[in-house]
Amino acid sequence: MRALTTASLMSAMALAAGTLAMAGPASAAENHGDISGGGVSALQEIPSSTTSKAKVKGGTQKVYSANIGYNKNAYSECKPHASTMEKVVWNLGKVTRKSARVKSIKVRYYNERELHVGSAYVFDGSHDEKWRKSNGWYISKGSKWRTYKLNKTVKFSKSKPLQFMLHLQIAGANEPMWCHPRSKLYFNLKPNR
């Protein structure tokens, strides 16, 4: 099955929720429709990873990721709103073919229940940890932006991307564990060669 683009994913979610007027491609000024899905099986396949490309250049730039997350609403055992969707904005300095200066990563959390983020990591292309925020935090229901400052130069390795990873779990509502699994979301970044 081919991967859904951000625009088609947002349109599918808006159709399911009856809010097509709010749908559109991801952007900094994005409107947010309901992501409950209403039983649309395609939404079970929201990707859990995405790769963005940064321009090789000396100045600053912002790189926007696609939306990723999970939706368990299509399962009859899961109570409504067992879904979450995240995107990131990479705030970058100098990007070469071998490394990127990551000034900060801004995350848009969109969840229909309280969300627990266990930790966040940045790995280089060799999968060596370069930054970590641990001890966990909670994100209340709705759309919230959080910015994580890094100010680190992170290397790519043999054309492999660097990676921002989130450990998360949406709050349960007296339902089976698969309705609110512990999940990992991967935001990859590589140079546009």
N, C-alpha and C positions, 0 to 999 in steps of 0.2 A: 504494500500500500504506500502511495506517495505521501511524503510529509506535508502537512497542512501549512500554508503560509499564514502569517499574522492576519492579513486581511480576510482570508477565507475562514480562519478560525473565529475571528471576531464576528463575521457575518453569520456563521453557523450558530454562534451563541446568541446573537441578537434575534435571529429567526426563531430559535427555541424559546426565547423569552418574550417575543413579540415587541422587540425594541429595535427594529432594523434602522431606524433613524439615528440611533446612537452608535451604530457600528462603523468601523473604519480601520485603517492601518494604524499601527502603534506609532505614537509620536509623543513629544513632550507635553502636548496639550490634549492628550487623549481623553475622550469621553468613555465612561465605563458602563456597559450594559450588564444585565444579570448573567452570571456564568453558571447558573444552576443546571442548564441542559435540558431539563424536562424529559429525560429518557432518550435523548438523541445519542445513539450508540457511538457515533464518530467522536463525541467529546470524551469518551473513555480513553481515547488515544492521543490526548494532548501530550506533546513531547516533554521529556524531562531534561533535555539538553538542547542547547542552541550554540551556534558558532557565528560570531561577528567578525568583520574584517576592518582593520585600522589602516589608514593611509600611511605609507612610509614618508615621513616628513619631519622637519625640525620644530614646527610650531605646535600649539595646543590644538586639540580636537576632542569632540564628543562623539562616541560611537554608541548607537542604540541597539539593544538586543531585541529579539522576538519575545513574545510572551510564552512562558512555559509553566507547567504546573501539573495538577491532576484533578480529575472529576470522577467521583464515585456515585453520583446521583442516579445513574442509569440502573444501578442495582436495587432491586426491590427491598433488600434488607437495610439499605442505607437511608437514613432520614434526610430530608431536604438540606441543601446547602453544604454537602460534603465535598467542597471544592476549594481550590486555591490556585492563583495564577500570579506569577512574578515576572518582572522584566528588569533589566539594569541599564544604566547609562554609565559608560566608561568615560571618565574625565582623564584624558591622557596628555602628557607632554611629548617629548621627542620619541618618535617611533622609528626604529631601524629594522632591517631584515632579521636582526638577531635579538632585539629586546624592545621593551616599551616602558616608558616612565608612566606608572599608574599613580596619578595624584589622588584620585578618590573613585569610589564606586557608589553610585546612587541606586538604591533598590526601590522599586514600586511593589509593595505587597498589596495584593487584592484578594481578600479571603472573606468567605461568607459565614465563618465562625471564627472564634479566637484562634490564633495561630501561635504555636510555640516554635521559636527558632532556637535550636540547640547550640549551633555554632556556625561560623562562617570562615572559610579558608581561601587563600590564594596560593596556587601552586604554579611553579614555572614549567617549562616544556619538558623537563626531566622528572616531573611530578615531585619535586622537592618543595616542602612547605616554605613559603616566604612571608606569610602574614596569617594571623589567626585572631578571631574574636570569639571567645568561649564564654562559658558559664550560663548561657541561655538567656533569652528575653521573650516577652510576649508581645504580640501585635494584635490589637483589638480588631474586631470585625470591621470590614470596610476597606477603603483604599488609603494607604499610608505610604509616605516616602521616608526613607532613612538613608543618610549618607555616611559612608565609612571611609575615613581618611587613611591613606596608605603612604603616599610620598615615597614610593620604592621603584627602582628600576628592576623589572622582572624579565628574565631571558626566555626566549623561545628556544627549542632544541630540535635540530634536524627537521625543521618544518612543522614541529608539533606545537600546538597552541598553548598559551598560558590559560589558567583556569580559575574561576571563582566558583566555589561550591557552597551551597547552603544545606544544612541538615534541618528538616522541619517536620512538624506534625500538627495537623489541624485538630481542634478539640473534638472529643468523642461526645456522642449524645445517646448513651445506652444502646449501642448498636455493635455489630461485629467489628473486630479490629481492622479488617480490610477496608472498612469505610473511612478510617482515619489512620492510614499507615504512617510509619516513620519513613520519610522519603529524603532523597538527595536530589537537588537540582544543580545542573552544571551549566555555567555560562563560560563558553570558550572564546578566546580572542586570538586572532592570528593576523600577521601583516598581509596587506593586499599586495602581493608580489607582482 
